[in-house]
Amino acid sequence: MKKIKIGFIISKYKGLATKYNYGLEQNTYFLVQLFRSIPEFDVSYVICEENVLEESLKNRVEVGEDTPLVEQKDLNPDLDSHLIYDVLITTEAYLAPNLMKKIKEKYSTKIVEFHAGIIMWGLIEDVIYNIENRFSGALLQREPGMVDEIWISPHHAYHKSYVETVSKSRVTISPYLYEPWFLQKLEVDRITINPNFNPRYQKNNSKHIGILEPNINLVKNFVIPTTIVESLYSQDSSIFGRKNARIYCSNHIIERQAFKHFYSYLSCQKILSSEKRYPVIDIFHSDCSLVISHQHLCELNYLYLDALYYDIPLVHNSPFLQDCGYYYPEFDVKKGALALKQALTEHDLKLDEYRDQAQKTLYRYSTKNPDNIRGYRSIIQNLVNDQLEQA
């Protein structure tokens, strides 16, 4: 049986540190590994940048992967000998527009754009706040018929009609994927330097509370988590013991007038601190053993799953993960404070139960989960056969 040839478009293959720090890099890796597990798929990376093949090969060795690397120039139909793909998926980069046009004119290759981010919210913020040169929510303008399909994650399903209308392309909700592979690789590296390195939750620890939102948009920021700390602290400050609450990724905002104004409301100031960004795995090892999170219509992200992997108590408001962690609904600060209290006082007693449920949740998004494999196999087969039902 002829295999379906699939290429993932990237700028270049980047190293372990870069992949760990950028969710999209991890997302691409997870997609590739799942696709490679499907026998009828022939999968490779297509590199768009010039003169980076040698660097990419070295980085691939560092990551420990052997997926073939192909240069964009090898797809040019003008060459006597060139590669022909059934499906090309843009993840971290885009094919040159003229090359894409040549491919589409000569072959039945399907072009897919994979979007993991907050497309609609990004554009709204860029326009309203006049954020120059960001275009985080911008969809590239394409000639009609150039892009056959756009994939978005299930927690962004509400973007679907917006993306379809703006892009004029078909939009498919694709399974969300996660594996702790990069955590595991970094953990091995850390242990070679420090044999006592251990980011996993330990009972009766004296570590602190972490608020790890990126603080770059309205979707994920520190305000509600900090207010949850304030709510519980104002009820019973003794429950925190010697624990402080670290607001990570906040060094760039603490001098802003609005931050100072918000801060002035808080009676819990003495247990709060502002911190810069650090790798999550290092935070869990050295400083924090509880995470308070909040999202607005962005219910899945790797931070949640990283915390669950290490048995860290996760106080969160994600309906997708309502069956695990310490859940509070929407913007309900008082219920968030109750969830935080439970995490502080009950987690050690329920650790085994928590760990079991966390493992079930992680498997839900695993590249090895048959539901996810079937989902992507069906999406590709329908795409290639051009039989996908119109929404």
C-alpha positions as CSV (number, residue, x, y, z in Angstrom):
1,M,0.0,0.0,0.0
2,K,1.3,3.4,-0.9
3,K,2.0,5.5,2.1
4,I,0.7,9.0,2.6
5,K,3.7,11.3,2.4
6,I,3.4,14.1,5.0
7,G,5.8,17.0,5.7
8,F,5.8,19.3,8.7
9,I,7.0,22.8,7.8
10,I,9.5,24.3,10.3
11,S,12.1,27.1,10.0
12,K,14.9,24.8,11.3
13,Y,15.2,22.0,13.8
14,K,15.9,23.6,17.1
15,G,17.6,22.2,20.2
16,L,16.2,20.9,23.5
17,A,16.2,24.2,25.4
18,T,14.3,26.0,22.7
19,K,11.8,23.2,22.4
20,Y,11.2,23.2,26.1
21,N,10.6,27.0,26.3
22,Y,8.2,27.2,23.3
23,G,4.9,25.3,23.4
24,L,4.5,25.4,19.6
25,E,7.9,23.6,19.2
26,Q,6.7,20.9,21.6
27,N,3.3,20.7,19.8
28,T,5.0,20.1,16.5
29,Y,7.2,17.4,18.0
30,F,4.2,15.6,19.5
31,L,2.3,15.7,16.2
32,V,5.3,14.3,14.4
33,Q,5.7,11.4,16.9
34,L,2.0,10.5,16.7
35,F,2.0,10.6,12.9
36,R,5.1,8.4,12.8
37,S,3.3,5.8,14.9
38,I,0.7,5.4,12.1
39,P,2.0,2.8,9.6
40,E,0.4,4.3,6.5
41,F,2.1,7.7,7.0
42,D,5.6,8.6,5.7
43,V,6.6,11.6,7.8
44,S,9.4,14.2,7.5
45,Y,10.3,17.7,8.5
46,V,10.6,20.4,5.7
47,I,13.1,23.1,6.7
48,C,12.4,26.6,5.3
49,E,15.5,28.5,6.3
50,E,18.6,28.3,4.1
51,N,21.9,26.9,5.2
52,V,20.7,25.4,8.5
53,L,20.7,21.7,7.7
54,E,23.9,21.0,9.5
55,E,22.8,22.9,12.6
56,S,19.4,21.1,12.4
57,L,21.0,17.7,12.3
58,K,23.1,18.4,15.4
59,N,20.0,19.6,17.2
60,R,18.1,16.6,16.2
61,V,20.8,14.4,17.8
62,E,20.6,16.4,21.0
63,V,16.8,15.9,21.2
64,G,17.2,12.2,20.4
65,E,15.0,12.0,17.3
66,D,15.6,10.5,13.8
67,T,12.7,11.9,11.8
68,P,14.1,12.8,8.3
69,L,14.9,16.4,7.5
70,V,14.2,17.8,4.0
71,E,15.1,21.2,2.7
72,Q,12.4,23.4,1.2
73,K,14.3,23.7,-2.1
74,D,13.9,19.9,-2.6
75,L,10.2,20.4,-3.1
76,N,10.6,22.8,-6.1
77,P,8.6,21.3,-9.1
78,D,11.0,23.1,-11.5
79,L,13.8,20.7,-10.5
80,D,14.2,17.5,-12.6
81,S,14.3,15.6,-9.3
82,H,12.1,16.8,-6.5
83,L,10.0,15.5,-3.7
84,I,6.2,15.3,-3.9
85,Y,4.1,15.3,-0.8
86,D,0.5,14.4,-0.3
87,V,0.1,16.7,2.7
88,L,2.2,19.7,3.9
89,I,1.5,21.0,7.4
90,T,2.7,24.4,8.4
91,T,3.4,24.5,12.1
92,E,6.4,26.7,13.0
93,A,7.0,28.3,9.6
94,Y,5.4,28.8,6.2
95,L,6.5,27.6,2.8
96,A,7.6,30.4,0.4
97,P,4.3,31.6,-1.3
98,N,5.7,31.1,-4.8
99,L,6.8,27.6,-4.0
100,M,3.4,26.8,-2.5
101,K,1.7,28.1,-5.6
102,K,3.9,26.0,-7.9
103,I,3.2,22.9,-5.8
104,K,-0.6,23.5,-5.8
105,E,-0.7,24.1,-9.6
106,K,1.2,20.9,-10.4
107,Y,0.1,18.4,-7.8
108,S,-2.9,17.6,-5.6
109,T,-0.9,18.3,-2.5
110,K,-3.0,19.4,0.4
111,I,-1.8,22.4,2.5
112,V,-2.7,22.5,6.1
113,E,-2.1,25.4,8.6
114,F,-1.8,24.2,12.2
115,H,-2.6,27.0,14.8
116,A,-2.0,26.3,18.5
117,G,-2.5,29.9,19.7
118,I,-5.2,32.4,20.5
119,I,-5.9,33.6,17.0
120,M,-9.0,35.7,17.6
121,W,-7.8,37.1,21.0
122,G,-4.4,37.9,19.6
123,L,-5.8,40.0,16.8
124,I,-8.2,41.8,19.1
125,E,-5.4,42.8,21.5
126,D,-3.1,43.9,18.7
127,V,-5.8,46.2,17.3
128,I,-7.3,47.6,20.5
129,Y,-4.0,48.1,22.3
130,N,-2.1,49.2,19.2
131,I,0.6,46.6,19.7
132,E,3.0,47.2,16.9
133,N,4.8,44.5,14.9
134,R,3.2,41.6,16.8
135,F,0.3,40.3,14.7
136,S,-0.1,37.4,17.1
137,G,-3.6,36.7,15.8
138,A,-3.0,37.5,12.2
139,L,-3.8,34.8,9.6
140,L,-1.7,35.0,6.5
141,Q,-3.6,36.2,3.4
142,R,-3.6,33.5,0.8
143,E,-4.9,33.2,-2.7
144,P,-8.2,31.2,-2.7
145,G,-7.6,27.5,-2.7
146,M,-4.0,27.7,-1.4
147,V,-4.8,26.4,2.1
148,D,-7.1,23.4,2.1
149,E,-7.6,23.2,5.9
150,I,-6.7,25.0,9.1
151,W,-6.4,23.0,12.3
152,I,-7.2,24.4,15.7
153,S,-7.2,22.9,19.2
154,P,-10.4,21.8,21.0
155,H,-10.2,24.5,23.6
156,H,-10.2,27.1,20.8
157,A,-13.2,25.6,19.1
158,Y,-15.1,28.8,19.6
159,H,-12.6,30.4,17.1
160,K,-13.9,28.1,14.4
161,S,-16.5,30.3,12.6
162,Y,-14.2,33.4,13.0
163,V,-11.2,31.6,11.4
164,E,-13.4,30.1,8.6
165,T,-14.8,33.5,7.8
166,V,-11.5,35.4,7.8
167,S,-9.4,32.7,6.1
168,K,-12.0,31.4,3.6
169,S,-10.6,27.9,4.5
170,R,-12.1,24.8,6.0
171,V,-11.4,24.6,9.8
172,T,-11.0,21.3,11.7
173,I,-10.8,20.7,15.4
174,S,-7.8,18.5,16.0
175,P,-6.9,16.5,19.1
176,Y,-4.8,18.2,21.7
177,L,-1.5,16.4,22.5
178,Y,0.9,16.3,25.4
179,E,3.8,14.2,26.6
180,P,6.2,14.8,29.4
181,W,9.2,13.9,27.2
182,F,10.9,17.3,27.4
183,L,10.5,17.4,31.2
184,Q,12.1,14.0,31.4
185,K,15.0,15.0,29.2
186,L,15.6,18.1,31.2
187,E,15.3,16.2,34.4
188,V,18.0,13.8,33.3
189,D,20.3,16.8,32.4
190,R,19.7,18.4,35.8
191,I,20.4,15.2,37.7
192,T,23.8,14.8,36.0
193,I,24.7,18.1,37.6
194,N,22.8,17.7,40.8
195,P,22.0,14.1,41.9
196,N,19.4,15.5,44.4
197,F,17.4,17.3,41.7
198,N,13.7,16.3,42.2
199,P,10.8,18.4,40.9
200,R,8.2,15.9,42.0
201,Y,5.8,16.8,44.8
202,Q,7.0,15.7,48.3
203,K,4.7,15.5,51.3
204,N,5.3,18.0,54.2
205,N,7.4,20.2,52.1
206,S,8.2,23.9,52.9
207,K,8.1,25.2,49.3
208,H,6.0,28.1,48.2
209,I,3.0,28.8,46.0
210,G,3.6,29.7,42.4
211,I,1.6,31.8,40.0
212,L,3.1,31.1,36.6
213,E,1.0,32.9,34.1
214,P,2.9,34.6,31.2
215,N,1.3,38.0,31.9
216,I,1.4,39.1,28.3
217,N,-2.3,39.1,27.5
218,L,-5.9,39.0,28.9
219,V,-6.2,35.3,28.5
220,K,-3.6,34.1,31.1
221,N,-2.4,36.5,33.8
222,F,-1.7,36.9,37.5
223,V,-4.8,39.0,38.6
224,I,-7.3,36.3,39.5
225,P,-4.7,33.9,41.1
226,T,-3.4,36.7,43.2
227,T,-6.9,37.7,44.2
228,I,-7.5,34.1,45.2
229,V,-4.5,34.3,47.5
230,E,-5.9,37.6,48.9
231,S,-9.3,36.0,49.5
232,L,-8.0,33.1,51.5
233,Y,-5.3,35.2,53.3
234,S,-7.9,37.7,54.5
235,Q,-10.0,34.8,55.9
236,D,-7.1,33.0,57.6
237,S,-3.6,34.1,57.1
238,S,-2.3,31.3,59.4
239,I,-3.2,28.7,56.8
240,F,-0.2,29.7,54.7
241,G,2.3,29.0,57.5
242,R,5.6,30.1,56.1
243,K,4.6,29.8,52.5
244,N,4.8,32.8,50.2
245,A,3.2,33.3,46.8
246,R,5.6,33.9,43.9
247,I,4.3,35.8,40.9
248,Y,6.5,34.6,38.1
249,C,6.9,36.4,34.8
250,S,6.0,39.7,36.4
251,N,9.3,41.7,36.4
252,H,8.2,43.6,33.3
253,I,4.9,44.8,34.9
254,I,5.6,45.6,38.6
255,E,6.5,49.2,37.9
256,R,3.4,50.0,36.0
257,Q,0.9,52.3,37.7
258,A,-2.0,49.9,37.3
259,F,0.0,47.1,38.9
260,K,0.8,49.3,41.9
261,H,-2.8,50.3,42.1
262,F,-4.0,46.7,42.2
263,Y,-1.3,45.8,44.7
264,S,-2.4,48.5,47.0
265,Y,-5.7,46.7,47.6
266,L,-4.0,43.6,49.0
267,S,-3.6,42.7,52.6
268,C,-1.4,39.7,51.6
269,Q,1.4,41.9,50.3
270,K,4.0,40.5,52.8
271,I,3.7,37.0,51.3
272,L,3.8,38.1,47.7
273,S,7.0,38.5,45.6
274,S,7.6,39.3,41.9
275,E,9.9,36.9,40.0
276,K,11.3,36.6,36.5
277,R,10.6,33.7,34.3
278,Y,12.3,30.3,35.0
279,P,11.9,26.8,33.6
280,V,9.0,25.2,35.3
281,I,11.0,22.1,36.2
282,D,13.5,24.3,38.2
283,I,10.7,26.1,40.0
284,F,9.1,22.8,41.1
285,H,12.5,21.5,42.3
286,S,13.7,24.5,44.2
287,D,10.9,26.9,45.1
288,C,7.2,26.0,44.6
289,S,5.1,23.0,45.2
290,L,1.6,24.4,44.4
291,V,0.3,26.2,41.3
292,I,-2.6,28.7,41.2
293,S,-3.7,29.3,37.7
294,H,-6.4,31.2,35.7
295,Q,-7.4,31.3,32.1
296,H,-10.1,33.0,30.1
297,L,-11.3,30.8,27.2
298,C,-7.9,29.0,26.9
299,E,-8.6,25.9,28.9
300,L,-5.6,23.8,27.9
301,N,-1.9,24.5,28.3
302,Y,1.2,22.6,29.1
303,L,1.7,24.2,32.5
304,Y,-1.3,22.4,33.8
305,L,-0.2,19.1,32.5
306,D,3.4,19.6,33.7
307,A,2.1,20.2,37.2
308,L,-0.1,17.1,37.0
309,Y,2.8,15.0,35.8
310,Y,4.8,16.0,38.9
311,D,1.9,15.5,41.3
312,I,1.9,19.3,42.0
313,P,-1.4,20.5,43.4
314,L,-3.0,22.5,40.6
315,V,-5.6,25.1,41.5
316,H,-7.3,26.0,38.2
317,N,-10.5,26.9,36.4
318,S,-10.2,24.8,33.2
319,P,-13.5,22.9,32.4
320,F,-11.4,20.5,30.3
321,L,-9.6,19.4,33.5
322,Q,-12.5,19.6,35.9
323,D,-12.1,16.0,37.0
324,C,-8.6,16.6,38.3
325,G,-6.6,19.1,40.4
326,Y,-8.5,21.7,42.6
327,Y,-11.1,23.2,40.3
328,Y,-13.0,26.5,40.7
329,P,-15.4,27.9,38.0
330,E,-14.7,30.8,35.7
331,F,-13.7,34.0,37.7
332,D,-15.1,32.9,41.0
333,V,-12.4,34.1,43.4
334,K,-14.2,32.8,46.6
335,K,-14.5,29.3,45.2
336,G,-10.9,29.6,44.0
337,A,-9.9,30.4,47.6
338,L,-11.8,27.3,48.8
339,A,-9.9,25.2,46.2
340,L,-6.6,26.7,47.4
341,K,-7.5,25.9,51.0
342,Q,-8.2,22.3,50.0
343,A,-4.9,22.1,48.1
344,L,-3.0,23.4,51.1
345,T,-4.7,21.2,53.7
346,E,-5.7,18.0,51.9
347,H,-3.2,17.3,49.2
348,D,-0.8,15.2,51.3
349,L,-3.8,13.0,52.4
350,K,-5.1,12.6,48.9
351,L,-1.8,12.3,47.1
352,D,-2.3,8.7,45.8
353,E,-5.8,9.5,44.5
354,Y,-4.6,12.7,43.0
355,R,-1.7,10.9,41.2
356,D,-4.0,8.3,39.8
357,Q,-6.4,10.9,38.4
358,A,-3.5,12.9,37.0
359,Q,-2.2,9.9,35.1
360,K,-5.7,9.3,33.6
361,T,-5.8,13.0,32.5
362,L,-2.3,12.8,31.0
363,Y,-3.2,9.7,29.0
364,R,-6.3,11.5,27.6
365,Y,-3.9,13.8,25.7
366,S,-1.1,11.3,25.0
367,T,0.3,10.6,21.6
368,K,-0.2,6.9,22.4
369,N,-3.9,7.2,23.2
370,P,-5.8,5.3,20.4
371,D,-8.5,8.0,20.4
372,N,-6.0,10.6,19.4
373,I,-4.3,8.4,16.8
374,R,-7.6,7.5,15.3
375,G,-8.6,11.2,15.3
376,Y,-5.6,12.3,13.3
377,R,-5.7,9.3,11.0
378,S,-9.3,10.2,10.1
379,I,-8.5,13.8,9.6
380,I,-5.6,13.0,7.2
381,Q,-7.5,10.3,5.3
382,N,-10.5,12.6,4.8
383,L,-8.3,15.4,3.7
384,V,-6.4,13.3,1.2
385,N,-9.6,11.8,-0.1
386,D,-11.3,15.2,-0.1
387,Q,-14.3,13.8,1.6
388,L,-14.4,15.9,4.8
389,E,-17.9,17.1,5.4
390,Q,-18.4,20.8,5.2
391,A,-19.3,22.3,8.6
